[in-house]
Amino acid sequence: GRGRYSMHLFASLGEAALAASDLDKARRFSDTCLDLAVRRRSPKYVVCGWRVRGELAAMRNDHDGAQQALREALGRAEETGSPSARWRAQAAAGRVHPGRGKPDAAHAAYGAGREVLQELMRGVHDPRLRVALENDVAMRRLIDLGAPRSP
């Protein structure tokens, strides 16, 4: 209904504001998304709100805040069981770790997200959907970043 659309809208606006480096707007939109998601008991959008908050904190060089928010996002994503929430939270964690001087943690997060995507793809039998997923830029990037390293 309208409530789910509102949460999706504010989550998307928060992500767009992050991409445009408009940190104040990203904070407002993620706060609104998180507030709506908590009130409406929507775990998937709670994850999204925490994920945007984590990436926002990282962009502000608040590495402790980023780690705390992403830990919340990852924990909640695991609880939802939603592959989409899980891989997106892992990808966000991977993006944030290098700023904290933790490239190995970044690779581990990307690898965990890659495993979620591979598990998801095994369950997709419709060829058109499979091609669409395989060509998704964010998914493709995560699969590449999470690939096992050569010795």
C-alpha positions as CSV (number, residue, x, y, z in Angstrom):
1,G,0.0,0.0,0.0
2,R,0.8,3.6,0.4
3,G,3.0,3.0,3.5
4,R,5.3,0.6,1.6
5,Y,5.6,3.0,-1.3
6,S,6.5,5.8,1.1
7,M,9.3,3.7,2.7
8,H,10.6,2.8,-0.8
9,L,10.5,6.4,-1.9
10,F,12.4,7.7,1.1
11,A,14.9,4.9,0.9
12,S,15.5,5.6,-2.9
13,L,15.7,9.4,-2.2
14,G,18.3,8.7,0.5
15,E,20.4,6.6,-1.8
16,A,20.1,9.2,-4.6
17,A,21.2,12.0,-2.2
18,L,24.2,9.8,-1.1
19,A,25.2,9.4,-4.7
20,A,24.9,13.1,-5.2
21,S,26.9,13.7,-2.0
22,D,24.1,15.7,-0.5
23,L,24.7,14.5,3.0
24,D,22.1,16.6,4.7
25,K,19.3,15.3,2.4
26,A,20.6,11.8,2.7
27,R,20.3,12.0,6.5
28,R,16.8,13.4,6.4
29,F,15.6,10.8,3.9
30,S,17.2,7.9,5.8
31,D,15.8,9.1,9.1
32,T,12.3,9.3,7.5
33,C,12.7,5.9,6.0
34,L,13.9,4.4,9.3
35,D,11.1,6.1,11.3
36,L,8.4,4.8,8.9
37,A,9.9,1.3,8.8
38,V,10.1,1.0,12.5
39,R,6.5,2.2,13.0
40,R,5.2,0.0,10.2
41,R,7.3,-3.0,11.3
42,S,9.0,-3.4,7.9
43,P,12.4,-5.1,8.5
44,K,13.6,-4.7,4.9
45,Y,13.3,-0.9,5.1
46,V,14.8,-0.8,8.6
47,V,17.8,-2.5,7.0
48,C,17.8,0.1,4.2
49,G,17.6,3.0,6.6
50,W,20.6,1.7,8.6
51,R,22.5,1.0,5.4
52,V,22.1,4.5,4.2
53,R,23.0,5.9,7.6
54,G,26.2,3.8,7.6
55,E,27.3,4.9,4.2
56,L,26.5,8.5,5.2
57,A,28.6,8.3,8.3
58,A,31.5,6.9,6.3
59,M,31.2,9.8,3.9
60,R,31.5,12.1,6.9
61,N,34.6,10.2,8.1
62,D,32.7,9.0,11.1
63,H,34.1,5.5,10.9
64,D,32.7,4.4,14.3
65,G,29.3,5.6,13.4
66,A,29.5,3.9,10.0
67,Q,30.6,0.6,11.6
68,Q,27.8,0.8,14.2
69,A,25.1,1.6,11.6
70,L,26.3,-1.1,9.2
71,R,26.5,-3.7,12.0
72,E,22.9,-2.9,12.7
73,A,22.0,-3.2,9.0
74,L,23.8,-6.5,8.6
75,G,22.3,-8.0,11.7
76,R,18.8,-6.9,10.7
77,A,19.4,-8.1,7.1
78,E,20.3,-11.6,8.4
79,E,17.1,-11.6,10.5
80,T,14.9,-10.7,7.4
81,G,16.3,-13.6,5.3
82,S,15.9,-11.3,2.3
83,P,18.7,-11.9,-0.2
84,S,18.3,-8.3,-1.5
85,A,18.7,-6.8,2.0
86,R,21.6,-9.1,2.8
87,W,23.7,-8.5,-0.3
88,R,23.1,-4.8,-0.3
89,A,24.2,-4.5,3.4
90,Q,27.3,-6.6,2.7
91,A,28.2,-4.4,-0.3
92,A,27.8,-1.2,1.8
93,A,30.0,-2.7,4.5
94,G,32.6,-3.5,1.8
95,R,32.5,0.1,0.6
96,V,33.0,1.4,4.1
97,H,35.9,-0.8,5.4
98,P,38.7,0.6,3.1
99,G,38.1,4.1,4.7
100,R,38.7,2.5,8.0
101,G,42.0,1.0,6.8
102,K,40.5,-2.5,6.6
103,P,40.9,-3.8,3.1
104,D,40.7,-7.5,4.2
105,A,37.4,-6.8,6.0
106,A,36.1,-5.1,2.8
107,H,37.0,-8.2,0.7
108,A,35.3,-10.5,3.3
109,A,32.1,-8.4,3.2
110,Y,32.2,-8.4,-0.6
111,G,32.7,-12.1,-0.6
112,A,29.8,-12.7,1.8
113,G,27.6,-10.5,-0.5
114,R,28.8,-12.4,-3.5
115,E,27.8,-15.7,-1.9
116,V,24.3,-14.3,-1.2
117,L,24.0,-13.3,-4.9
118,Q,25.2,-16.7,-6.1
119,E,22.6,-18.4,-3.8
120,L,20.0,-16.1,-5.2
121,M,20.9,-16.9,-8.8
122,R,20.7,-20.6,-8.2
123,G,17.0,-20.2,-7.4
124,V,16.3,-18.1,-10.6
125,H,15.1,-20.4,-13.4
126,D,13.4,-17.8,-15.7
127,P,16.0,-17.0,-18.4
128,R,14.9,-13.4,-18.9
129,L,15.1,-12.7,-15.2
130,R,18.5,-14.4,-14.9
131,V,19.9,-12.2,-17.8
132,A,18.5,-9.1,-16.1
133,L,20.1,-10.0,-12.8
134,E,23.4,-11.0,-14.4
135,N,23.5,-7.6,-16.1
136,D,22.6,-5.5,-13.0
137,V,25.6,-3.1,-12.5
138,A,25.6,-3.2,-8.7
139,M,25.3,-7.0,-8.7
140,R,28.0,-7.4,-11.3
141,R,30.3,-5.1,-9.3
142,L,29.8,-7.1,-6.1
143,I,30.4,-10.4,-7.8
144,D,33.7,-9.0,-9.2
145,L,34.8,-7.4,-5.9
146,G,34.0,-10.5,-3.9
147,A,35.8,-12.9,-6.2
148,P,38.4,-15.1,-4.5
149,R,41.8,-13.6,-4.7
150,S,44.6,-15.3,-6.6
151,P,47.4,-16.6,-4.3
